[in-house]
Amino acid sequence: MTLVPIPAPSTTRRRVLVGVTGLAVAGAIGIPSYALSSAAPSRSPARHGAGEGAIKTQDGTPIFYRDWGDGPVVVLSHGWPLNSDAWQDQLFFLASNGCRVIAHDRRGHGRSGQSWVGNDIDHYADDLAAVMDGLDLQGVTLVGHSTGGGEISRYIGRHGTVRLSKAVLVSAIPPIRLRTPTNPNGAPLSAFDDTRQKVLADRAQFYHDLSAPFFGTNRPGVVVSQGVREAFWQQCMAAGLKAVHDGIKAQSETDFTPDLRRFDVPTLIIHGEQDQLVPVGNSAVLQRELIRGAALKIYAGAPHGLPVTHRERFNADLLAFVRA
């Protein structure tokens, strides 16, 4: 992979793509591995607080990233179908508290390249590896929310933990969302087929509707600003339709069980008790059983988008874990 400069987006594009501070990743609703080029990747030196840039993967897809602050390294992986703007609060908070924080846009999302192929978990994990290798990151606390939790799990499964010190799964999709003979509590395939149909028929309305269960605003007493929900919608609309469509299969049918068993670094699992998109009993509880020594924190009353709705608690827990 190579580092490539990217121009600053236009004012109009910024208004469309950059979400309100505090937006968290959208909730997620196996693909075979792909052959990498035999060419050796180029390596760029670590750049502390470099601002932003892009890394071109070995299949030519540019992956946009932000790189803020200096100190212990934290890498944040977002979920479907948003981008690194979802981590703005955490980027600012952690960088302001002595961390170097990197967050990238997944391929097909936000400012990264919108490739026709490669919208699957193996490519996601290898793209993350391209960012980690390209910036030569060491001692990383790797954090994944929702589908991002699947991405970092597959990263560990494919690339190991040599660059990591810790891992954090937040409202994460592993081990598997789809109902199977070994996962009887999963969602039926028809539920994901319905999502595909709605995305293709009217993705703008679908994203608007999705923001309610994501933030829990369809439950009594939950208040989230209209601005946050609109920023959620803007980020969704910045994702390519092909990536969004293919990502439904990636996040629903991939079995991360073998990946979770490969975790060998301290791991924190955070999940909302009221997560309507990725129910805690079929995700976080099983993650703790599969990851040796993992700690589990369940936030009472929290929805899938808890990094927004429970921002202060989440930020404090995350920073404490990084510093521990």
ChimeraX attribute file (.defattr): number of C-alpha atoms within 10 A of each C-alpha:
attribute: neighborCount
match mode: 1-to-1
recipient: residues
	/A:1	24
	/A:2	19
	/A:3	20
	/A:4	13
	/A:5	11
	/A:6	13
	/A:7	8
	/A:8	10
	/A:9	11
	/A:10	9
	/A:11	8
	/A:12	8
	/A:13	11
	/A:14	11
	/A:15	13
	/A:16	15
	/A:17	22
	/A:18	19
	/A:19	26
	/A:20	20
	/A:21	18
	/A:22	20
	/A:23	29
	/A:24	33
	/A:25	33
	/A:26	30
	/A:27	29
	/A:28	27
	/A:29	25
	/A:30	14
	/A:31	15
	/A:32	10
	/A:33	13
	/A:34	11
	/A:35	9
	/A:36	12
	/A:37	10
	/A:38	7
	/A:39	8
	/A:40	9
	/A:41	15
	/A:42	12
	/A:43	14
	/A:44	14
	/A:45	10
	/A:46	14
	/A:47	14
	/A:48	16
	/A:49	17
	/A:50	15
	/A:51	12
	/A:52	17
	/A:53	18
	/A:54	23
	/A:55	28
	/A:56	21
	/A:57	24
	/A:58	20
	/A:59	15
	/A:60	12
	/A:61	19
	/A:62	27
	/A:63	28
	/A:64	27
	/A:65	22
	/A:66	21
	/A:67	23
	/A:68	24
	/A:69	21
	/A:70	18
	/A:71	15
	/A:72	18
	/A:73	25
	/A:74	30
	/A:75	24
	/A:76	24
	/A:77	28
	/A:78	30
	/A:79	30
	/A:80	24
	/A:81	30
	/A:82	29
	/A:83	33
	/A:84	28
	/A:85	27
	/A:86	30
	/A:87	26
	/A:88	18
	/A:89	20
	/A:90	27
	/A:91	26
	/A:92	16
	/A:93	17
	/A:94	24
	/A:95	22
	/A:96	14
	/A:97	12
	/A:98	15
	/A:99	22
	/A:100	23
	/A:101	28
	/A:102	30
	/A:103	27
	/A:104	29
	/A:105	28
	/A:106	33
	/A:107	29
	/A:108	29
	/A:109	29
	/A:110	26
	/A:111	22
	/A:112	22
	/A:113	19
	/A:114	21
	/A:115	17
	/A:116	13
	/A:117	13
	/A:118	21
	/A:119	23
	/A:120	23
	/A:121	27
	/A:122	22
	/A:123	25
	/A:124	22
	/A:125	22
	/A:126	22
	/A:127	28
	/A:128	27
	/A:129	22
	/A:130	23
	/A:131	25
	/A:132	19
	/A:133	20
	/A:134	22
	/A:135	20
	/A:136	15
	/A:137	19
	/A:138	17
	/A:139	14
	/A:140	22
	/A:141	24
	/A:142	26
	/A:143	26
	/A:144	25
	/A:145	33
	/A:146	29
	/A:147	31
	/A:148	31
	/A:149	30
	/A:150	31
	/A:151	33
	/A:152	32
	/A:153	33
	/A:154	28
	/A:155	23
	/A:156	24
	/A:157	20
	/A:158	16
	/A:159	15
	/A:160	15
	/A:161	20
	/A:162	11
	/A:163	18
	/A:164	21
	/A:165	19
	/A:166	21
	/A:167	28
	/A:168	25
	/A:169	27
	/A:170	26
	/A:171	35
	/A:172	32
	/A:173	34
	/A:174	29
	/A:175	25
	/A:176	23
	/A:177	28
	/A:178	24
	/A:179	15
	/A:180	14
	/A:181	8
	/A:182	9
	/A:183	13
	/A:184	12
	/A:185	14
	/A:186	18
	/A:187	18
	/A:188	14
	/A:189	15
	/A:190	10
	/A:191	12
	/A:192	19
	/A:193	13
	/A:194	11
	/A:195	16
	/A:196	19
	/A:197	13
	/A:198	15
	/A:199	18
	/A:200	15
	/A:201	11
	/A:202	10
	/A:203	19
	/A:204	16
	/A:205	12
	/A:206	17
	/A:207	22
	/A:208	15
	/A:209	14
	/A:210	18
	/A:211	21
	/A:212	16
	/A:213	19
	/A:214	24
	/A:215	30
	/A:216	25
	/A:217	16
	/A:218	13
	/A:219	12
	/A:220	7
	/A:221	8
	/A:222	13
	/A:223	12
	/A:224	14
	/A:225	8
	/A:226	9
	/A:227	13
	/A:228	19
	/A:229	22
	/A:230	17
	/A:231	24
	/A:232	29
	/A:233	26
	/A:234	22
	/A:235	27
	/A:236	26
	/A:237	20
	/A:238	19
	/A:239	24
	/A:240	19
	/A:241	19
	/A:242	15
	/A:243	23
	/A:244	23
	/A:245	17
	/A:246	17
	/A:247	23
	/A:248	22
	/A:249	21
	/A:250	24
	/A:251	29
	/A:252	25
	/A:253	18
	/A:254	22
	/A:255	20
	/A:256	23
	/A:257	18
	/A:258	13
	/A:259	21
	/A:260	24
	/A:261	16
	/A:262	18
	/A:263	21
	/A:264	18
	/A:265	17
	/A:266	17
	/A:267	23
	/A:268	21
	/A:269	24
	/A:270	23
	/A:271	29
	/A:272	24
	/A:273	18
	/A:274	21
	/A:275	23
	/A:276	17
	/A:277	21
	/A:278	26
	/A:279	22
	/A:280	22
	/A:281	13
	/A:282	19
	/A:283	20
	/A:284	26
	/A:285	17
	/A:286	16
	/A:287	25
	/A:288	17
	/A:289	12
	/A:290	18
	/A:291	21
	/A:292	16
	/A:293	14
	/A:294	18
	/A:295	14
	/A:296	16
	/A:297	15
	/A:298	16
	/A:299	17
	/A:300	10
	/A:301	13
	/A:302	22
	/A:303	30
	/A:304	31
	/A:305	27
	/A:306	28
	/A:307	26
	/A:308	24
	/A:309	20
	/A:310	15
	/A:311	17
	/A:312	15
	/A:313	12
	/A:314	18
	/A:315	17
	/A:316	13
	/A:317	14
	/A:318	20
	/A:319	17
	/A:320	10
	/A:321	16
	/A:322	20
	/A:323	10
	/A:324	7
